[in-house]
Amino acid sequence: MIHTTAVVEDGAELGEGVSVGPFAYIQEGAAVGAGCTIGPHASILKYTTLGEECEVHAGAVLGDIPQDISFTECESFVRIGKRCRIREGVTVQRGTKPGSSTTIGDDCFLMAFSHFAHNMRVGNGVVVCNAVLFAGHVEIDDRVFVSGGSLVHQFVKIGRLAMLSGAAMVGKDVPPFCMLQHAKLNTIVGLNTIGLRRAGYSVEERAQIKQAFDLLFRSGLNVTQAVERIRAELPAGPAHEFCAFVDRSTRGICTMQG
């Protein structure tokens, strides 16, 4: 299952049933899980681990050194989960510091020419559309959807089931369940209601999330006051994810469109 023009170095680990296409390159120290398909001209470099049943399409580069002027060669990693689809020209880069890693969870769909910088953490079931650019140390929780052409600043956190519209520009943290305005900086336009329904939240749970959202963005309260009200007035559950997200936010959260 390895094309005659592919280069698989001694010391690379390939699981059972791996297919490697024309002119692909798998470097010593890379590990490719069982059932993976590596497309033509794709590169899987050292310190990269790819889970089972992943698809890596033409020209993707996984595990190159970070685009960080302070980087000096060290043992740092890229770790990608199972059943991920990685399309043409995607780049995923290693961690900056020794022992650090860029990690991508299971069942993610990374579309063409998206870039995942050093020390990112991407959860499970995340969809990233074409030409999205993430800077270093970004954290993305489970089942986030990022539309094409979006730009995300370093150290930004994006909460679970959030949705970024096309060409969104993000320099602050995006709370869970929220939808970001297209082509406008740090601006929330509402809840990702379709995503919540598809995720199986009940009518009651969606109503509680909406109450929490309104307290946080439409009540005129500051963030601290809104979080106190959410904790005091709403039962424990998905609505309280807003509070937990605010607690771990380091850049401040995005604001509501006026």
C-alpha positions as CSV (number, residue, x, y, z in Angstrom):
1,M,0.0,0.0,0.0
2,I,3.0,2.3,-0.3
3,H,3.5,3.9,-3.7
4,T,6.9,3.3,-5.3
5,T,7.6,7.1,-5.3
6,A,6.8,7.6,-1.6
7,V,9.6,8.0,0.9
8,V,9.1,6.2,4.3
9,E,12.2,6.5,6.4
10,D,13.5,3.8,8.6
11,G,12.2,4.4,12.1
12,A,8.8,5.7,10.9
13,E,5.9,3.6,12.4
14,L,3.0,2.6,10.1
15,G,0.0,0.7,11.5
16,E,-1.8,-2.1,9.7
17,G,-3.5,-1.2,6.4
18,V,-1.9,2.3,5.9
19,S,-1.9,3.6,2.4
20,V,0.8,6.0,1.3
21,G,0.3,7.9,-2.0
22,P,2.7,9.1,-4.7
23,F,5.6,11.3,-3.5
24,A,4.4,11.4,0.1
25,Y,7.1,11.6,2.8
26,I,7.0,10.1,6.2
27,Q,10.0,10.9,8.4
28,E,11.8,8.8,10.9
29,G,10.1,9.3,14.3
30,A,6.6,9.8,12.9
31,A,3.8,7.3,13.8
32,V,0.8,6.7,11.6
33,G,-2.1,4.8,13.0
34,A,-3.8,1.8,11.4
35,G,-6.1,2.4,8.4
36,C,-4.8,5.8,7.6
37,T,-4.6,7.1,4.1
38,I,-1.8,9.5,3.2
39,G,-2.3,11.4,0.0
40,P,0.2,12.5,-2.7
41,H,2.9,14.9,-1.7
42,A,1.7,14.9,1.9
43,S,4.5,15.1,4.6
44,I,4.3,13.5,8.0
45,L,7.4,14.7,9.9
46,K,9.1,13.5,13.1
47,Y,7.5,13.7,16.5
48,T,4.1,13.5,14.8
49,T,1.5,10.9,15.9
50,L,-1.6,10.3,13.7
51,G,-4.5,8.3,15.1
52,E,-6.3,5.5,13.4
53,E,-8.4,5.9,10.2
54,C,-7.3,9.5,9.4
55,E,-7.3,10.9,5.9
56,V,-4.4,13.2,4.9
57,H,-4.9,14.8,1.5
58,A,-2.5,16.1,-1.0
59,G,0.2,18.6,0.1
60,A,-0.7,18.6,3.8
61,V,2.3,19.1,6.1
62,L,2.0,17.7,9.7
63,G,4.7,18.3,12.3
64,D,7.0,20.9,10.8
65,I,8.8,23.3,13.2
66,P,6.8,26.2,14.6
67,Q,6.8,29.6,13.0
68,D,8.3,31.2,16.1
69,I,11.5,33.3,16.0
70,S,12.5,32.1,19.5
71,F,12.3,28.4,18.5
72,T,15.4,26.2,18.8
73,E,15.3,22.6,17.7
74,C,14.0,20.4,20.5
75,E,11.7,17.4,21.0
76,S,8.2,18.8,20.7
77,F,5.2,17.2,19.2
78,V,2.1,17.1,17.1
79,R,-0.6,14.7,18.3
80,I,-3.7,14.1,16.1
81,G,-6.6,11.9,17.1
82,K,-8.6,9.3,15.3
83,R,-10.8,9.6,12.2
84,C,-9.6,13.1,11.3
85,R,-10.0,14.4,7.8
86,I,-7.1,16.7,6.8
87,R,-7.6,18.3,3.4
88,E,-5.2,19.7,0.9
89,G,-2.4,22.0,2.0
90,V,-3.3,22.0,5.8
91,T,-0.3,22.8,8.1
92,V,-0.1,21.7,11.7
93,Q,3.1,22.7,13.5
94,R,4.9,21.4,16.6
95,G,5.0,22.9,20.0
96,T,7.6,25.6,20.8
97,K,9.1,24.4,24.1
98,P,10.7,21.0,24.8
99,G,8.0,18.4,25.6
100,S,5.2,20.7,24.5
101,S,2.7,19.7,21.8
102,T,0.0,20.8,19.3
103,T,-3.0,18.5,19.8
104,I,-6.0,17.8,17.7
105,G,-8.8,15.6,19.0
106,D,-10.9,12.8,17.3
107,D,-13.3,13.2,14.4
108,C,-12.1,16.7,13.3
109,F,-12.5,18.0,9.8
110,L,-9.7,20.4,8.8
111,M,-10.4,21.9,5.4
112,A,-8.0,23.0,2.7
113,F,-5.2,25.4,3.5
114,S,-6.1,25.9,7.1
115,H,-3.1,26.6,9.5
116,F,-2.7,25.3,13.0
117,A,0.1,27.0,14.8
118,H,2.3,25.8,17.6
119,N,0.9,24.7,21.0
120,M,-2.8,24.7,19.9
121,R,-5.3,22.5,21.6
122,V,-8.3,21.5,19.4
123,G,-11.1,19.4,20.9
124,N,-13.2,16.6,19.4
125,G,-15.6,17.0,16.4
126,V,-14.2,20.4,15.4
127,V,-14.9,21.6,11.9
128,V,-12.5,24.2,10.4
129,C,-13.3,25.5,6.9
130,N,-10.9,26.6,4.1
131,A,-8.1,29.1,4.7
132,V,-8.6,29.6,8.4
133,L,-5.5,30.9,10.2
134,F,-4.9,30.2,13.9
135,A,-2.0,31.7,15.8
136,G,-0.1,29.9,18.6
137,H,-1.6,28.7,21.9
138,V,-5.2,28.9,20.7
139,E,-7.6,26.6,22.5
140,I,-10.7,25.3,20.8
141,D,-13.3,23.2,22.7
142,D,-15.4,20.4,21.3
143,R,-17.7,20.7,18.3
144,V,-16.7,24.3,17.4
145,F,-17.4,25.3,13.7
146,V,-15.0,27.9,12.2
147,S,-16.1,29.3,8.8
148,G,-13.7,30.0,5.9
149,G,-11.2,32.8,6.0
150,S,-11.4,33.4,9.8
151,L,-8.4,34.8,11.7
152,V,-7.7,33.9,15.3
153,H,-5.2,35.7,17.5
154,Q,-2.7,33.9,19.7
155,F,-3.9,32.6,23.1
156,V,-7.6,33.0,22.2
157,K,-10.0,30.5,23.7
158,I,-13.2,29.3,21.8
159,G,-15.9,27.6,23.8
160,R,-17.8,24.5,23.1
161,L,-20.3,24.6,20.2
162,A,-19.4,28.1,19.3
163,M,-19.6,29.1,15.6
164,L,-17.4,31.7,13.8
165,S,-19.0,33.1,10.7
166,G,-17.0,33.6,7.5
167,A,-13.9,35.8,7.7
168,A,-14.5,36.4,11.5
169,M,-11.6,38.3,13.2
170,V,-11.1,37.1,16.8
171,G,-8.8,38.7,19.4
172,K,-10.8,37.9,22.5
173,D,-12.3,34.7,23.9
174,V,-15.5,33.4,22.4
175,P,-17.9,31.9,25.0
176,P,-19.6,28.5,24.4
177,F,-22.7,28.3,22.2
178,C,-22.2,31.8,20.8
179,M,-22.1,32.8,17.1
180,L,-19.5,35.4,15.9
181,Q,-20.3,38.0,13.3
182,H,-18.6,37.7,9.9
183,A,-15.8,40.1,8.9
184,K,-16.1,42.1,12.1
185,L,-13.7,42.1,15.1
186,N,-14.7,40.3,18.3
187,T,-18.5,40.7,17.7
188,I,-21.1,38.2,18.8
189,V,-24.4,38.2,17.0
190,G,-26.4,35.6,18.9
191,L,-26.5,32.0,19.9
192,N,-25.6,29.0,17.7
193,T,-29.2,27.7,18.0
194,I,-29.0,25.3,15.1
195,G,-25.8,23.8,16.6
196,L,-27.5,23.4,20.0
197,R,-30.5,21.6,18.5
198,R,-28.2,19.3,16.5
199,A,-26.2,18.6,19.7
200,G,-29.4,17.2,21.3
201,Y,-30.1,19.9,23.9
202,S,-33.7,19.9,25.2
203,V,-36.0,22.8,24.9
204,E,-35.6,23.5,28.6
205,E,-31.8,23.4,28.4
206,R,-31.8,25.7,25.4
207,A,-34.0,28.1,27.3
208,Q,-31.6,28.2,30.2
209,I,-28.7,28.8,27.8
210,K,-30.6,31.7,26.3
211,Q,-31.3,33.1,29.8
212,A,-27.6,32.9,30.6
213,F,-26.7,34.5,27.2
214,D,-29.1,37.4,27.8
215,L,-27.7,38.0,31.3
216,L,-24.2,38.1,29.9
217,F,-24.7,40.2,26.8
218,R,-28.1,42.0,26.9
219,S,-28.7,42.9,30.6
220,G,-26.4,45.8,30.9
221,L,-24.6,44.1,33.7
222,N,-20.8,43.8,33.6
223,V,-19.3,40.4,33.2
224,T,-18.7,39.7,36.9
225,Q,-22.3,40.7,37.8
226,A,-23.7,38.6,35.0
227,V,-21.8,35.5,36.0
228,E,-23.0,36.0,39.6
229,R,-26.6,36.2,38.4
230,I,-26.2,33.1,36.2
231,R,-24.9,31.1,39.1
232,A,-27.6,32.4,41.5
233,E,-30.6,32.1,39.2
234,L,-30.0,29.2,36.9
235,P,-29.6,25.5,37.7
236,A,-26.3,23.7,37.2
237,G,-26.0,22.5,33.7
238,P,-25.0,23.9,30.3
239,A,-25.9,27.5,31.2
240,H,-23.1,27.4,33.8
241,E,-20.6,26.7,31.1
242,F,-20.6,30.4,30.5
243,C,-19.4,30.9,34.1
244,A,-16.7,28.3,33.8
245,F,-15.5,29.8,30.5
246,V,-15.3,33.3,31.9
247,D,-13.3,32.0,34.9
248,R,-10.6,30.6,32.5
249,S,-10.6,33.4,30.0
250,T,-7.4,35.3,29.9
251,R,-8.0,37.8,27.1
252,G,-11.5,38.9,28.0
253,I,-14.6,37.8,26.1
254,C,-16.1,39.1,22.9
255,T,-19.0,41.5,23.1
256,M,-22.5,41.6,21.7
257,Q,-23.3,43.5,18.5
258,G,-25.2,46.7,19.4
